[in-house]
Amino acid sequence: MKAWLSVALVSLTLVGCQMMEPGPPPERIEVIDIGDPQRPDVERPDAERPAPTPGRIARQVAFPASEYAALPKSGTAAISGRLSLNGSPGAGETVSVAPVTTYSAEAAEHALAGRAVEPADPRAREYTHTARTDGSGNFSLQGLPPGEFYVSGSVVNPSNGQRQVILRQVSLRNGQRLEVNLSR
């Protein structure tokens, strides 16, 4: 149960992550050690948000409702792939596909630096697609909209017991089938 909560928190933290610079997405994979943080009991919109969870960085950027409202929630694109760390499959883990937005720029910066931010606004989850990996770490997501996305998953590193996030930025077109291997 504890591992599932960590995966859910990582997924929520990375909802809608983006890089600061515009342009085509980089072809890179990042691994971030985030430990095993506790999930807050209640998540609220920015205006009602409690103090940040200990060990997490408070968000400074307010949720941009109009920016998200302009994003499609579904489409005809698909992403499949495999989640693994050091050759070991990320079996039974959650993989998230979240849109690139200005709201998530700070979350991405902190995540890429190995720091966890407080959970994303619940409204951002309406635009995030998730799937569970099978016993071999394989995943598949259908009905994705076109746009720029972060594909992320996390795996416990058996050598140190720490959960590591693997993150990749991708571009999707309607009808496109993309293979994304989240491995390190």
C-alpha positions in Angstrom: 0.0 0.0 0.0 2.9 2.4 0.9 4.5 1.9 -2.6 1.1 2.6 -4.3 0.7 5.8 -2.4 4.2 6.9 -3.4 3.4 6.2 -7.0 0.2 8.1 -6.8 1.9 11.1 -5.2 4.6 11.1 -7.9 2.0 11.0 -10.6 0.1 13.9 -9.1 3.3 15.9 -8.6 4.2 15.5 -12.2 0.8 16.3 -13.6 1.2 18.8 -16.4 5.0 19.2 -16.1 6.8 21.3 -18.6 10.2 22.8 -19.4 10.7 26.5 -19.3 12.1 26.9 -22.8 9.8 26.7 -25.8 10.6 24.6 -28.9 10.8 21.0 -29.7 11.0 18.6 -26.7 14.4 17.3 -25.8 15.2 13.7 -26.3 16.2 13.0 -22.7 15.3 10.8 -19.9 15.8 11.9 -16.3 15.9 9.8 -13.1 15.1 11.6 -9.9 15.5 10.1 -6.4 12.4 11.2 -4.4 12.5 8.9 -1.4 9.2 7.8 0.1 7.1 10.9 0.8 3.7 10.7 2.6 0.5 11.6 0.7 -1.6 14.4 2.2 -5.1 13.3 3.2 -6.9 16.1 1.4 -6.0 17.9 -1.8 -7.6 21.2 -2.5 -7.5 23.8 -5.3 -4.8 26.5 -5.0 -7.0 29.0 -3.2 -7.8 26.6 -0.4 -4.4 24.8 -0.3 -3.0 24.0 3.1 0.7 24.4 4.0 3.0 22.2 1.9 3.7 18.7 3.0 6.9 18.5 4.9 9.8 17.7 2.6 8.0 19.1 -0.4 8.3 22.5 -2.1 5.3 24.8 -2.1 4.0 25.7 -5.6 4.4 29.4 -6.5 2.5 29.3 -9.8 -1.3 29.4 -9.6 -3.4 26.9 -11.6 -4.1 28.5 -15.0 -7.7 27.4 -15.6 -7.9 29.2 -19.0 -4.8 27.5 -20.3 -6.0 24.0 -19.3 -9.5 24.8 -20.7 -8.0 25.3 -24.1 -6.4 21.8 -24.0 -8.2 18.8 -25.5 -8.8 15.9 -23.0 -8.9 13.1 -25.6 -7.9 12.3 -29.1 -6.8 9.4 -31.3 -3.1 9.1 -30.3 -1.6 6.3 -28.3 1.6 5.7 -26.3 3.0 2.3 -25.4 6.3 1.2 -23.9 8.1 -0.3 -21.0 9.1 1.1 -17.6 12.4 -0.3 -16.1 15.3 0.6 -13.9 18.7 -1.1 -14.3 17.1 -3.8 -16.4 14.5 -4.7 -13.8 10.9 -4.1 -15.0 8.6 -1.6 -13.2 5.9 -4.2 -12.7 2.5 -3.0 -11.3 3.6 0.7 -11.4 1.7 3.7 -12.7 2.7 5.6 -15.8 1.3 9.1 -16.3 1.0 11.2 -19.5 0.4 14.8 -18.5 0.3 17.9 -20.8 3.1 20.5 -20.9 1.7 23.7 -19.4 3.0 26.9 -17.8 1.6 25.6 -14.4 3.9 22.7 -14.4 7.1 24.5 -15.3 8.2 24.9 -11.7 7.2 21.3 -10.9 9.4 20.1 -13.8 12.3 22.2 -12.8 12.2 21.0 -9.2 11.6 17.3 -10.3 14.6 17.5 -12.7 16.7 18.8 -9.8 15.5 15.9 -7.6 13.2 17.9 -5.4 9.5 17.1 -4.9 6.8 19.8 -5.1 3.4 19.6 -3.4 0.7 17.8 -5.3 -0.8 19.4 -8.3 -4.2 21.1 -8.3 -6.9 18.4 -8.7 -8.2 20.1 -11.8 -5.0 19.2 -13.6 -5.7 15.5 -13.1 -8.6 15.8 -15.6 -6.0 16.2 -18.3 -3.7 13.5 -17.1 -3.9 9.9 -18.5 -2.6 7.0 -16.5 -2.0 3.3 -16.9 -0.7 0.4 -14.8 2.3 -1.6 -16.0 2.0 -5.3 -16.4 4.4 -7.9 -14.9 7.1 -7.0 -17.5 6.7 -3.3 -17.0 4.8 -2.8 -20.3 2.1 -0.1 -20.5 -0.3 1.2 -23.1 -2.5 4.3 -23.2 -5.1 5.0 -25.9 -7.3 8.0 -26.7 -4.7 10.6 -26.1 -5.0 14.2 -27.5 -2.4 15.8 -29.6 0.1 18.1 -28.0 3.3 18.1 -25.8 3.4 15.7 -22.9 5.5 14.3 -20.1 5.5 10.6 -19.8 6.6 9.5 -16.4 6.8 6.6 -14.1 8.7 5.6 -11.0 10.4 2.4 -9.8 12.0 1.5 -6.5 15.8 1.1 -6.9 16.6 -2.2 -5.3 20.2 -1.1 -4.6 19.1 1.7 -2.3 15.4 1.3 -1.7 14.6 4.8 -3.0 11.8 5.4 -5.5 13.2 7.0 -8.7 11.2 8.9 -11.3 11.9 8.4 -15.0 10.5 11.3 -17.1 10.5 11.9 -20.8 8.9 14.7 -22.9 7.2 13.8 -26.1 5.1 15.4 -28.9 1.9 13.7 -30.1 -0.3 14.1 -33.2 -3.8 12.8 -33.6 -3.6 9.2 -34.9 0.0 8.8 -33.9 1.3 5.6 -32.2 4.4 6.3 -30.2 6.7 3.9 -28.4 8.2 5.4 -25.2 10.6 3.3 -23.2 11.0 4.7 -19.7 14.3 3.1 -18.7 17.5 3.9 -17.0 
